[in-house]
């Protein structure tokens, strides 16, 4: 019997997260359905590699890891068009997000990935959620409260430019160092979906949650292109079916999880308020959106507008 096809799947969240178990289930199904011909192990927090997500992306392109999940804002370091997934105030709902990414926009982004040695799976966009602002010691009620705030952001240019335009001081910190950065007051706050606050225990070091829904973020399930292209056709078909099934499960579960967390995190002592999103939108000028269009490209911008309406 030939040796099995083996690989590794990285992701940046802890094992007790809204990501890990679904990826384990996905690759367990692939192993069963291929009768052991393909075996992929799942590694939480990117197996502790240096550089976390950007490091994992470099490894994927080099063929040193076979599969990762990565939000568009960081994938944008290599495929700039994918940053459009996190364009501020572009999406009104989770359903709108996934309709756009399962349609023409998603097809275009996957073609852009191919040009950079990356295979993006159709129906492979895992839910993370709409992002909100979480502060150490005071709420954010409108954009004026962000002036001079040291705001932790991921290593993506759109995150940096968004919070600079809102008057904050963006500080890039990778997810593995986020808890410590908040605990030591290296940053005043951070912005993430509620699910990330829960699974990374940020409620231990932050008190205030300001609901802003300023960006959506999710995890693109991507593979090293040469590795995926070398898979036998029947094995790849099994992988694609498993991706669609288990990503679909993850979307539904995480959507409920985020909705329930307003009560759950309040029970842990966090204090919630709803920020004035209109003031944020006004601060993001037409020039900001012009620069973002230049970053992601006219084609991605047009396809997103086709799905959600006029932007900026």
C-alpha positions as a Python dict, from the first residue, in 0.01 Angstrom:
ca = {
    (1, 'X'): (0, 0, 0),
    (2, 'X'): (148, 343, -92),
    (3, 'X'): (234, 588, 183),
    (4, 'X'): (-44, 836, 263),
    (5, 'X'): (-39, 1194, 140),
    (6, 'X'): (42, 1399, 450),
    (7, 'X'): (16, 1765, 536),
    (8, 'X'): (-29, 2021, 810),
    (9, 'X'): (-308, 2272, 866),
    (10, 'X'): (-220, 2588, 1062),
    (11, 'X'): (-457, 2844, 1216),
    (12, 'X'): (-398, 3131, 1459),
    (13, 'X'): (-658, 3060, 1730),
    (14, 'X'): (-632, 2845, 2047),
    (15, 'X'): (-757, 2486, 2045),
    (16, 'X'): (-1066, 2594, 2243),
    (17, 'X'): (-1181, 2824, 1965),
    (18, 'X'): (-1443, 2874, 1697),
    (19, 'X'): (-1195, 2743, 1440),
    (20, 'X'): (-992, 2447, 1563),
    (21, 'X'): (-1259, 2180, 1611),
    (22, 'X'): (-1416, 2238, 1271),
    (23, 'X'): (-1079, 2203, 1097),
    (24, 'X'): (-1014, 1880, 1291),
    (25, 'X'): (-1353, 1748, 1178),
    (26, 'X'): (-1282, 1849, 818),
    (27, 'X'): (-954, 1663, 794),
    (28, 'X'): (-1087, 1364, 991),
    (29, 'X'): (-1357, 1332, 725),
    (30, 'X'): (-1096, 1350, 449),
    (31, 'X'): (-894, 1074, 616),
    (32, 'X'): (-1203, 851, 648),
    (33, 'X'): (-1338, 920, 300),
    (34, 'X'): (-1000, 854, 137),
    (35, 'X'): (-953, 535, 344),
    (36, 'X'): (-636, 683, 493),
    (37, 'X'): (-486, 796, 163),
    (38, 'X'): (-464, 1156, 292),
    (39, 'X'): (-383, 1259, 648),
    (40, 'X'): (-361, 1623, 758),
    (41, 'X'): (-288, 1731, 1115),
    (42, 'X'): (-429, 2054, 1260),
    (43, 'X'): (-203, 2291, 1456),
    (44, 'X'): (-350, 2568, 1673),
    (45, 'X'): (-179, 2907, 1707),
    (46, 'X'): (21, 2835, 1391),
    (47, 'X'): (222, 2570, 1577),
    (48, 'X'): (403, 2849, 1764),
    (49, 'X'): (608, 2958, 1463),
    (50, 'X'): (786, 3294, 1463),
    (51, 'X'): (583, 3571, 1305),
    (52, 'X'): (245, 3400, 1349),
    (53, 'X'): (16, 3469, 1048),
    (54, 'X'): (267, 3649, 821),
    (55, 'X'): (517, 3373, 897),
    (56, 'X'): (259, 3106, 815),
    (57, 'X'): (180, 3277, 485),
    (58, 'X'): (548, 3276, 386),
    (59, 'X'): (572, 2906, 478),
    (60, 'X'): (263, 2823, 272),
    (61, 'X'): (397, 2991, -41),
    (62, 'X'): (735, 2820, 8),
    (63, 'X'): (567, 2479, 44),
    (64, 'X'): (678, 2438, 406),
    (65, 'X'): (318, 2401, 528),
    (66, 'X'): (32, 2273, 315),
    (67, 'X'): (-280, 2455, 448),
    (68, 'X'): (-350, 2764, 655),
    (69, 'X'): (-648, 2988, 730),
    (70, 'X'): (-589, 3359, 702),
    (71, 'X'): (-799, 3674, 697),
    (72, 'X'): (-792, 3886, 384),
    (73, 'X'): (-623, 4179, 558),
    (74, 'X'): (-305, 3976, 612),
    (75, 'X'): (-329, 3772, 293),
    (76, 'X'): (-327, 4116, 131),
    (77, 'X'): (49, 4134, 196),
    (78, 'X'): (79, 3898, -103),
    (79, 'X'): (-261, 3930, -275),
    (80, 'X'): (-366, 4296, -228),
    (81, 'X'): (-719, 4246, -365),
    (82, 'X'): (-811, 4020, -69),
    (83, 'X'): (-797, 4319, 166),
    (84, 'X'): (-1136, 4419, 27),
    (85, 'X'): (-1294, 4155, 253),
    (86, 'X'): (-1229, 4393, 544),
    (87, 'X'): (-1318, 4724, 382),
    (88, 'X'): (-1471, 4945, 657),
    (89, 'X'): (-1852, 4959, 656),
    (90, 'X'): (-1877, 4768, 328),
    (91, 'X'): (-2106, 4489, 450),
    (92, 'X'): (-2439, 4511, 632),
    (93, 'X'): (-2472, 4144, 732),
    (94, 'X'): (-2299, 3807, 745),
    (95, 'X'): (-2529, 3685, 467),
    (96, 'X'): (-2414, 3971, 242),
    (97, 'X'): (-2048, 3889, 315),
    (98, 'X'): (-2079, 3527, 215),
    (99, 'X'): (-2301, 3594, -86),
    (100, 'X'): (-2031, 3827, -224),
    (101, 'X'): (-1747, 3586, -150),
    (102, 'X'): (-1935, 3285, -288),
    (103, 'X'): (-2005, 3483, -606),
    (104, 'X'): (-1808, 3679, -863),
    (105, 'X'): (-1595, 3861, -606),
    (106, 'X'): (-1478, 3537, -446),
    (107, 'X'): (-1401, 3386, -786),
    (108, 'X'): (-1189, 3688, -874),
    (109, 'X'): (-999, 3677, -542),
    (110, 'X'): (-922, 3308, -591),
    (111, 'X'): (-782, 3382, -937),
    (112, 'X'): (-558, 3648, -783),
    (113, 'X'): (-440, 3393, -526),
    (114, 'X'): (-350, 3144, -801),
    (115, 'X'): (-117, 3400, -956),
    (116, 'X'): (77, 3399, -628),
    (117, 'X'): (107, 3023, -574),
    (118, 'X'): (-200, 2993, -349),
    (119, 'X'): (-508, 2773, -389),
    (120, 'X'): (-819, 2930, -239),
    (121, 'X'): (-1105, 2689, -173),
    (122, 'X'): (-1450, 2774, -304),
    (123, 'X'): (-1689, 2796, -7),
    (124, 'X'): (-1379, 2806, 215),
    (125, 'X'): (-1431, 3141, 391),
    (126, 'X'): (-1464, 3070, 763),
    (127, 'X'): (-1652, 3311, 989),
    (128, 'X'): (-1473, 3530, 1240),
    (129, 'X'): (-1728, 3810, 1261),
    (130, 'X'): (-1785, 4183, 1260),
    (131, 'X'): (-1518, 4369, 1452),
    (132, 'X'): (-1580, 4593, 1754),
    (133, 'X'): (-1354, 4808, 1973),
    (134, 'X'): (-1247, 4672, 2311),
    (135, 'X'): (-1070, 4905, 2554),
    (136, 'X'): (-876, 4866, 2877),
    (137, 'X'): (-1040, 5135, 3085),
    (138, 'X'): (-1295, 5351, 2897),
    (139, 'X'): (-1562, 5317, 2630),
    (140, 'X'): (-1554, 5458, 2277),
    (141, 'X'): (-1879, 5648, 2216),
    (142, 'X'): (-1791, 5823, 1891),
    (143, 'X'): (-1490, 5887, 1673),
    (144, 'X'): (-1367, 6172, 1896),
    (145, 'X'): (-1290, 5918, 2169),
    (146, 'X'): (-1038, 5746, 1942),
    (147, 'X'): (-806, 6047, 1915),
    (148, 'X'): (-456, 5939, 2019),
    (149, 'X'): (-566, 5591, 2135),
    (150, 'X'): (-295, 5329, 2095),
    (151, 'X'): (-505, 5076, 1905),
    (152, 'X'): (-371, 4728, 1844),
    (153, 'X'): (-427, 4619, 1485),
    (154, 'X'): (-320, 4309, 1287),
    (155, 'X'): (-38, 4330, 1036),
    (156, 'X'): (-249, 4452, 743),
    (157, 'X'): (-223, 4787, 568),
    (158, 'X'): (-598, 4849, 557),
    (159, 'X'): (-622, 4811, 936),
    (160, 'X'): (-339, 5058, 986),
    (161, 'X'): (-480, 5315, 745),
    (162, 'X'): (-835, 5282, 879),
    (163, 'X'): (-743, 5358, 1238),
    (164, 'X'): (-502, 5632, 1140),
    (165, 'X'): (-788, 5795, 946),
    (166, 'X'): (-1006, 5763, 1258),
    (167, 'X'): (-747, 5952, 1464),
    (168, 'X'): (-602, 5659, 1658),
    (169, 'X'): (-238, 5550, 1677),
    (170, 'X'): (-233, 5201, 1521),
    (171, 'X'): (13, 4955, 1679),
    (172, 'X'): (75, 4625, 1498),
    (173, 'X'): (76, 4327, 1737),
    (174, 'X'): (29, 3966, 1628),
    (175, 'X'): (-251, 3765, 1785),
    (176, 'X'): (-22, 3551, 1998),
    (177, 'X'): (113, 3862, 2176),
    (178, 'X'): (-220, 4043, 2204),
    (179, 'X'): (-313, 3939, 2559),
    (180, 'X'): (26, 4050, 2693),
    (181, 'X'): (15, 4380, 2502),
    (182, 'X'): (-318, 4463, 2668),
    (183, 'X'): (-215, 4338, 3012),
    (184, 'X'): (103, 4549, 3012),
    (185, 'X'): (-77, 4854, 2864),
    (186, 'X'): (148, 4857, 2561),
    (187, 'X'): (-178, 4933, 2382),
    (188, 'X'): (-497, 5099, 2509),
    (189, 'X'): (-733, 4873, 2321),
    (190, 'X'): (-790, 4639, 2033),
    (191, 'X'): (-1058, 4563, 1774),
    (192, 'X'): (-1187, 4215, 1698),
    (193, 'X'): (-1504, 4008, 1683),
    (194, 'X'): (-1644, 3909, 2021),
    (195, 'X'): (-1546, 3547, 1955),
    (196, 'X'): (-1178, 3647, 1960),
    (197, 'X'): (-1227, 3824, 2295),
    (198, 'X'): (-1376, 3508, 2441),
    (199, 'X'): (-1140, 3240, 2311),
    (200, 'X'): (-829, 3449, 2385),
    (201, 'X'): (-958, 3548, 2734),
    (202, 'X'): (-929, 3920, 2659),
    (203, 'X'): (-1205, 3982, 2913),
    (204, 'X'): (-934, 3929, 3177),
    (205, 'X'): (-741, 4237, 3063),
    (206, 'X'): (-1010, 4462, 2911),
    (207, 'X'): (-1335, 4599, 3048),
    (208, 'X'): (-1520, 4800, 2782),
    (209, 'X'): (-1674, 4676, 2456),
    (210, 'X'): (-1797, 4939, 2211),
    (211, 'X'): (-2016, 4789, 1938),
    (212, 'X'): (-1901, 4943, 1610),
    (213, 'X'): (-1924, 4666, 1345),
    (214, 'X'): (-1663, 4870, 1160),
    (215, 'X'): (-1519, 4578, 960),
    (216, 'X'): (-1596, 4216, 888),
    (217, 'X'): (-1325, 3954, 911),
    (218, 'X'): (-1304, 3586, 831),
    (219, 'X'): (-1047, 3318, 763),
    (220, 'X'): (-972, 3213, 405),
    (221, 'X'): (-892, 2842, 388),
    (222, 'X'): (-599, 2827, 148),
    (223, 'X'): (-344, 2571, 34),
    (224, 'X'): (-4, 2561, -130),
    (225, 'X'): (-89, 2557, -500),
    (226, 'X'): (168, 2295, -606),
    (227, 'X'): (58, 2060, -327),
    (228, 'X'): (-312, 2092, -412),
    (229, 'X'): (-252, 2049, -786),
    (230, 'X'): (-58, 1728, -718),
    (231, 'X'): (-353, 1566, -537),
    (232, 'X'): (-532, 1286, -727),
    (233, 'X'): (-860, 1410, -869),
    (234, 'X'): (-1077, 1190, -648),
    (235, 'X'): (-891, 1299, -335),
    (236, 'X'): (-926, 1667, -424),
    (237, 'X'): (-1300, 1618, -480),
    (238, 'X'): (-1329, 1468, -129),
    (239, 'X'): (-1133, 1761, 19),
    (240, 'X'): (-1355, 2015, -159),
    (241, 'X'): (-1674, 1846, -33),
    (242, 'X'): (-1538, 1835, 322),
    (243, 'X'): (-1438, 2203, 306),
    (244, 'X'): (-1786, 2308, 197),
    (245, 'X'): (-1956, 2096, 465),
    (246, 'X'): (-1743, 2186, 765),
    (247, 'X'): (-1693, 2553, 676),
    (248, 'X'): (-2071, 2575, 648),
    (249, 'X'): (-2101, 2427, 998),
    (250, 'X'): (-1841, 2673, 1128),
    (251, 'X'): (-2024, 2972, 979),
    (252, 'X'): (-2353, 2888, 1146),
    (253, 'X'): (-2192, 2806, 1482),
    (254, 'X'): (-1973, 3117, 1495),
    (255, 'X'): (-2258, 3346, 1395),
    (256, 'X'): (-2462, 3217, 1691),
    (257, 'X'): (-2154, 3230, 1917),
    (258, 'X'): (-2092, 3598, 1842),
    (259, 'X'): (-2459, 3686, 1896),
    (260, 'X'): (-2467, 3509, 2233),
    (261, 'X'): (-2143, 3667, 2354),
    (262, 'X'): (-2291, 4007, 2434),
    (263, 'X'): (-2465, 3840, 2726),
    (264, 'X'): (-2177, 3602, 2795),
    (265, 'X'): (-1910, 3869, 2813),
    (266, 'X'): (-2135, 4102, 3013),
    (267, 'X'): (-2168, 3819, 3265),
    (268, 'X'): (-1786, 3816, 3286),
    (269, 'X'): (-1795, 4184, 3386),
    (270, 'X'): (-1748, 4356, 3051),
    (271, 'X'): (-1942, 4679, 2998),
    (272, 'X'): (-2111, 4729, 2658),
    (273, 'X'): (-2216, 5039, 2469),
    (274, 'X'): (-2320, 5104, 2110),
    (275, 'X'): (-2090, 5357, 1945),
    (276, 'X'): (-2205, 5623, 1700),
    (277, 'X'): (-2107, 5451, 1376),
    (278, 'X'): (-2213, 5755, 1173),
    (279, 'X'): (-1926, 5954, 1319),
    (280, 'X'): (-1683, 5680, 1207),
    (281, 'X'): (-1819, 5680, 854),
    (282, 'X'): (-1788, 6058, 831),
    (283, 'X'): (-1424, 6041, 943),
    (284, 'X'): (-1346, 5797, 662),
    (285, 'X'): (-1341, 6052, 384),
    (286, 'X'): (-1384, 6006, 12),
    (287, 'X'): (-1005, 6027, -13),
    (288, 'X'): (-970, 5730, 224),
    (289, 'X'): (-1195, 5518, 1),
    (290, 'X'): (-1012, 5639, -309),
    (291, 'X'): (-683, 5516, -160),
    (292, 'X'): (-840, 5183, -62),
    (293, 'X'): (-972, 5139, -418),
    (294, 'X'): (-618, 5191, -545),
    (295, 'X'): (-492, 4928, -300),
    (296, 'X'): (-736, 4652, -387),
    (297, 'X'): (-778, 4738, -754),
    (298, 'X'): (-1066, 4856, -969),
    (299, 'X'): (-1190, 4505, -1051),
    (300, 'X'): (-1231, 4392, -690),
    (301, 'X'): (-1395, 4726, -608),
    (302, 'X'): (-1645, 4695, -894),
    (303, 'X'): (-1735, 4337, -800),
    (304, 'X'): (-1791, 4435, -439),
    (305, 'X'): (-2008, 4731, -540),
    (306, 'X'): (-2208, 4495, -764),
    (307, 'X'): (-2282, 4290, -451),
    (308, 'X'): (-2336, 4559, -185),
    (309, 'X'): (-2400, 4889, -361),
    (310, 'X'): (-2192, 5206, -396),
    (311, 'X'): (-1900, 5239, -153),
    (312, 'X'): (-1751, 5543, 14),
}
